[in-house]
């Protein structure tokens, strides 16, 4: 489920993810669409699962675990969230 090239998530989705990330951003990294979860935010697998659980609750979705390796940035996650939300309609 790779994001198509040029896919742009909505500002609302990005804003919601930034809000969720505030409590997970232990490094104090500046958050932007290109912020990387492992490299910039130092997320390990446990933090990723905790974060995804909050995202799922906030958006009322279920994120398939098999797409997680393809999600490296906040933009990647926002695009994936929007696809899941659209598919659930």
C-alpha positions, 0 to 999 in steps of 0.5 A: 500500500505505497502512497502514489507519487504526488499523493498529498494528504489533507492539512486536517489529517496532517494536523491531527497526526501532529497533535497525536505526535506531540506526546510521542515526540521525545526528541523535540524534532520539528514535525513536518510531512517529511519527518521520519519516525525511526530516524528523526523521532527515534521510534522503536517497535514498541513506540510504533505500536503505541502510536499506531494504537492512538492513531487508530482510536483517533481516526476510528480505523484499523491500520493493517500491520503489513503496511507499516514497513512502507510508512517511513514519514508522517506524510506516508502515514497521512496518505495511508490513513486517508486511504483506509478511511476512504475504503471504510466508507 
